[in-house]
């Protein structure tokens, strides 16, 4: 990304120099000089050091848990009802009848624990964990770079209005298109980050508890008896 920004600074300088040296208008026409195009270096160097401090921590929370239940279908109804009450929604569901069901919920971060507690109340919890990913620096960096790019776009548009020759117009339009593409790409990445912060993801698997058959019960009983026998000796 830093190579791209260096390229922007150099390319923009070339554009300005090219247009400035062309005979678009007589010198001293009284038009105010266009300010230099801001570069990403200034943002990275800390033109706005208070930005990170002013922004609340941007945390992405992801949860995962597995619950063994007596009846998957009934547990699904209870879990979906609890999710609705908490304002969560099902982003993905992979259900296999009475055997198991895999959910991906999206829920507000403040209600994530409550959703997981509701799932835990349905049966035996075999797994439960929450991961936190702090993306505050990434969000601040993206916002700063967007501000710089948009300022560059405005300068290029002003240059385009002053361009007189066809070659000047083509040069500025090419650079303007490149900067606009960078802006759209960065806006997309920022939207993804902010969306992940705004809604936490929770993966929940409901799995049917399997009862042991007659043969399995005999095997388990024999194993326990042998274990006791070895302990006694």
C-alpha positions, -999 to 999 in steps of 0.1 A, spaced: 0 0 0 29 24 8 43 19 -27 9 29 -41 10 61 -21 46 69 -32 34 64 -67 5 88 -61 28 115 -48 53 111 -77 26 108 -104 6 138 -91 38 158 -91 44 149 -127 9 159 -136 12 193 -120 46 199 -136 34 189 -170 4 212 -169 24 240 -153 50 240 -181 24 239 -209 12 270 -226 -24 268 -214 -26 304 -203 -3 334 -203 18 338 -171 5 362 -145 -32 357 -155 -41 364 -119 -53 329 -111 -45 316 -76 -19 288 -75 -32 254 -68 -20 240 -35 3 209 -37 -15 176 -37 -14 161 -2 4 128 0 -1 97 22 33 104 38 18 133 57 -10 112 70 14 84 80 36 109 97 8 120 120 -9 151 106 -39 141 128 -24 122 158 -55 127 179 -76 106 154 -68 72 170 -74 86 205 -108 102 195 -120 69 179 -135 43 202 -118 9 201 -128 -9 170 -131 -46 181 -143 -75 160 -157 -102 182 -162 -138 169 -177 -166 190 -179 -203 185 -196 -230 205 -209 -266 204 -239 -279 224 -251 -315 227 -289 -315 230 -316 -341 236 -336 -330 205 -321 -309 177 -354 -298 163 -368 -285 196 -335 -269 205 -334 -251 171 -368 -235 178 -357 -224 212 -324 -210 199 -340 -191 170 -366 -176 193 -339 -164 217 -319 -150 188 -350 -131 176 -355 -116 210 -319 -104 211 -321 -88 176 -298 -114 161 -304 -130 127 -293 -162 109 -266 -154 83 -262 -191 74 -277 -224 84 -266 -260 76 -292 -284 91 -291 -322 89 -324 -333 103 -322 -347 138 -285 -352 137 -271 -317 139 -275 -280 129 -248 -255 123 -257 -218 127 -239 -186 118 -256 -157 137 -249 -120 133 -256 -101 165 -248 -68 182 -215 -72 202 -233 -62 234 -257 -91 230 -233 -117 219 -228 -132 254 -265 -134 259 -270 -154 227 -243 -178 237 -258 -182 272 -291 -190 256 -275 -217 235 -256 -231 265 -289 -235 284 -301 -260 258 -278 -288 267 -242 -299 274 -216 -273 262 -186 -291 247 -169 -259 234 -173 -222 240 -148 -195 230 -147 -159 220 -119 -142 199 -113 -105 198 -95 -87 170 -86 -50 175 -87 -32 142 -87 4 155 -54 12 138 -66 -3 105 -97 19 106 -78 51 115 -53 44 88 -80 37 62 -99 69 71 -67 90 69 -57 76 36 -92 82 22 -91 118 33 -57 123 16 -69 106 -16 -101 126 -18 -81 158 -14 -59 146 -43 -90 139 -64 -102 175 -57 -69 189 -68 -68 168 -99 -103 180 -108 -92 216 -104 -62 209 -127 -86 193 -152 -106 225 -154 -73 244 -162 -60 220 -187 -59 235 -222 -42 209 -245 -55 175 -254 -24 158 -239 -29 177 -206 -65 165 -204 -55 129 -211 -28 130 -185 -49 144 -158 -79 122 -166 -57 91 -164 -44 101 -130 -78 110 -118 -92 76 -128 -64 59 -109 -70 79 -78 -108 73 -80 -101 35 -82 -79 37 -51 -107 55 -33 -133 30 -42 -111 1 -31 -103 17 2 -139 26 8 -149 -11 3 -122 -23 28 -133 3 54 -170 -8 50 -160 -44 56 -141 -35 87 -169 -13 101 -195 -39 93 -175 -66 112 -172 -43 142 -209 -34 142 -221 -70 141 -204 -100 158 -204 -134 143 -213 -165 164 -210 -200 151 -232 -225 171 -235 -262 165 -264 -281 180 -257 -318 180 -280 -347 189 -270 -367 220 -266 -403 209 -279 -430 232 -258 -461 237 -273 -493 223 -273 -526 243 -240 -538 229 -223 -504 236 -237 -504 271 -222 -538 278 -189 -527 264 -189 -496 286 -198 -516 317 -171 -541 310 -145 -513 305 -155 -498 339 -152 -532 356 -118 -538 342 -106 -504 352 -117 -510 388 -100 -544 387 -67 -529 377 -70 -502 404 -76 -527 431 -45 -547 421 
